């Protein structure tokens, strides 16, 4: 799982820089010169930057927790990420897992329950679930506007 989280972290970093470059290039000439589809595509690229950046930041916390969990050695049970100050549940922790959406490191207890470790900041999931669909929606709206304009031109000039 550590390698998967590192791979996803790399993908998030590439997405952030790629979308940031595309969105920045789109808006570099100024908004007044841009057509509506270009503004929608640029805005959706910036929204994708926020979503990918937030998910990548959460992956940093998950990867750190996974590395600590795989460390082993003295004092490794329960996993450091699952230790809660002043709680008796520490002896009941039997394992851990990673939930990828919403992104969190989950500690499993012997009674079948589970709890989040808190390694992923609480704002990561709302940012991803807010800006991710906004980015997709902006891209779809941009394609729809282009399609409507093409159909209007064909109706005016069928040949």
Beta strands, then each sheet from edge to edge (+ up, - down):
strand 1: 93-100
strand 2: 103-109
strand 3: 114-116
sheet 1: 1+ 2- 3+
end
